[in-house]
Amino acid sequence: MLQTIEMTTLGDLLVKAVQRFGENDLLVFPDGRVTYSEMLDRSYHRACALVAAGLGSGSHVGILMANCNEYIETLMAVQLIGAMAVPINARYKASELAYLLDNADIDLVVTHDQISEYANFGGLLIDALTDSRPPRLKQMVMIGKPAEGFTTDDAFLAAGESVSRDTIDELRSAVSIRSPAIMMYTSGTTAHPKGCPLNHEVLVRNGINMNRSRYFLEPADRFWAPLPMFHMACILPLMCCMDAGAALLSMTHFEPGPALEMMEKEKVTVAFPAFATITMALINHPDFSRTDLSMIRRINNVAPPEVLRQFQEAFPQAIQTSAYGLTEAGGVMAFNHPDEPLEKRLHTCGKPMPGLSAKIIDPDTLQDKAPGERGEMLIRGYCVFDGYYKSPEKNAEAFIDGWFRTGDLCSLDEDGYIEFHGRIKDMLKVGGENVAAIEIESLVSTHPEVDMAQVIGVPDDRLLEVACAYVELQDGSNLSPEELIEFCRGKIASFKIPRHVRIVSEWPMSSTKIQKYVLRQWYDEEDT
């Protein structure tokens, strides 16, 4: 029987967690840890500084940092005063950052001097403001060494000493669960990304549901989530851990060797790599076989069935589960339940979490599809955002009678389990036949020497469009494109077989996803 969920805001969630689990670890890095009580104190300290800077309800605070304690301190401080946090993709270039600062109406940005794997954030912000400064951007705060154009973090925090915690509590008590808490930006392809404001109910209720209906954490659990903190695959697990009093384990940036060392040292019980690129890097690392990961009872990945099977075999002591989600639905709206049989966990994403609904329609006629039939998935319920920021025309296209159009090609079986078949736009039109790229990717991934496969459609004189597979091979493999094409023969309809294969050693990535539009650019550049 499901527990009744007490609705609350993110700020209240942290306060209540401290009352129950104050001295438990909340956030753990390889070189240090912060308890729930310490995180609340630090968040109050930063909240006072935000108020001293003139911010409060309706303010927008940008966070541009690599994973660190200060990231979560700032994120939670924003929630305490009823403002909205805007986590910024650390991979953005100056032009993308300039667009976001203006589009998101950022009032204040917090960054640090740490040179990440992606950029010098201070220099990037200065470059983004070269042509113009967004009208609402009043202040930029630099954690670390002083830099021209930035308020030092010491000065920022010192100014907040004139603000009392009682003032913060008054602001916290006025925050509605339907007020926007975080605005995530969806990763763009060729167009600008879209802002997705997510309210407190979406985030808190989704985190609580994740824990109480799918993960069943205890205070002693150690939940490893190495994804960037600007991604929902970190923020949602944080909410989940806060509901249980468990510890979230993070890293400044993911490296497989140090990750394995940390997982063994901290006795990780739940692993949330989420994306196949990360899990592949773990199991292909030379230290994997000699690392004690016996405490892991649960691992979550999203990948084709045969890749998930490989992950399950690599972690035989754990239950491999998958998920279905998107930014517009608070990160994830369906997880496999650990009691589901293996084949169900390999081939479906589970059922929607309590309070959420899904249905399948024909994307053209909008008519409902029968169980097992493929079509566009529509979702509704508490986790669906209220609409894109400042985009009424996009919102008119995105909703039908209260249902959100995901743009995903899915099916629902007789029992309501979700099967994901790819993005509707990630379809190839081969000689007039519709082919889902994920179908070809799933087959190519079954080759024993293939680590990862991504398929795009490329022009063809006879068939108009054919499949081109970009493939990363296992170390030491000499598999040729011709051999891989031959491997596909007889296993899939001939028109679906890739006509072209490209071997790659690195992928063009957004935060966590492979950017297929860049693969298309690579292919186009070959012909020029």
C-alpha positions, 0 to 999 in steps of 0.5 A: 500500500502506497504511503500518503505523500505530504506535499511540500516545497524543496526548501521545506523538504530539506528542512524536514530532512534535517529534522529526521536525518540531520547528521547523515551524509547528504552529499559525498564527493571523493574528497569530502562530504556534507551532512544534511544539517551542514547543507541547510546551514550553508544554504541559509547562508547563501539565501541571506546573501541572495536577499541582500542582493535584492532577490526574492520571489520571482527572481531568476538565479543562474548556476554555472558550475561543475559538480560541487558542494556550492552547486547544491548550496546555491540550488537550495538557497534559491528555493528557500527564498522562493526564487527560481534556479536556472541550472546552466549546461556546462557545455554551452559555448558563448553564443548559447550562454548569451541566449540563455542569460537573456531568454531566462531573464537571469538576475544573478549568476553564480559560478566558480574559478575551477576550470572544468572539463568543458570551460573556464566559466568566468571567461565564458561568461565574459565572452557571452556578454561581449555584444550586450548584457541582458537587461535583468542581469545585475550581478555575477558571483565568482567562487574562488579567486577574484576576477574582473566583472565578478563579485567575490563570493566572500563579499557576496556572503558577507553582505548577507550577514545583515539578513536574519534567518527569520527573514528567510523563514518568512520567505520560505513559508510564502512559497507555493508548491505550484511556484516555479522552482527550477527552469531546465533548458532542453538540449537543442539540435539546430534551434535554440533550447527551450526553457522548462519551468518545473514547480515544487510539486513536480520535483518533490512529488516525483522524488518522493514517488521515485523513492517510495514506489520504485527505489525503497531507499533506507537512510544507510543507502549510498546512491551514486549519481555521477551526472552533471548537477545541471541535469535532471538525472542528478536533481531527481535522485537528490530529491529521492535521497532527501526523502529517505535520508540517504546519501547522494554520491557525486563527482566533479566530472565522471572518470571511470577509474576514480568512479570505481574507486569511489564506488568500492570505498563508499560501498555504493548500494544504488548506481544511477549511471543512467546512460550507456556511455557511462556504464560502458566506460565502467565495465570496459575499464581495466579496474572493473573486474577487480573492484568490489561492487558487491554492495550494489543491489540496483543499477539504472540505465536507459539503452536498447534491450541487448545492451541492458542485458549486457549491463545486467550480466556485468552486475549480476548481484544487482537488479538492472532497471530502466526508465522513461522520462523527459525534462518536461515531465520532471526528469522521469515519469516511469521506472521499472519496479525491482520485482518485475521479471528480467525480460520486462525490465529489459524490454520496457520502461515500467509503468507510470509512477502513481498519479501519472497517466500515459496513452498512445495516439496516431500522431497524424489523426490523433486517434487512440492506439490499441495496446501493443500498437506504436504511436506518439505517447501522451502523458498527463498528471502532476509531473507535467510542466505548465509550459515552455517559458515565453513560448505560447506558440510552442505550448499550443502545439505541445498540449492536447486537452491537458495531455502533453505530446512527448514526440516519442514513438512508444507503445503500451502493452496490455498491462500498461508497461511502456515500450520506447521505440525512439523519437518520432523525428528519429525515424528514417524513411527508407524507400517509403518505409518508416524505420526507427533508428533505435531498431537498427541500433539495437541490432548493431549493438548485439555484435560482440565487438560493438560498444555503442551504435548510433544510427542516422538517416543519410541521402540516397539516390535510389531510396531517398534515405538510408541508414548510416551507423556510427559505431564505437568498437571495443578496445582491440577490435579490428572489425571492419564496416563491411563485416558489420554490415554483413553481420546484419544480413538475415537478422533484419529486413534488407532495407533496414540494414545500414548502407554506411558504417563509420567507426568512431572513438569519441562521440559528440555529446550534449550533457549526457546525450549523443548529438545526432545532428553533429553526426549528420554534419560529420557525414555531410562534411565527407561529401564536400 
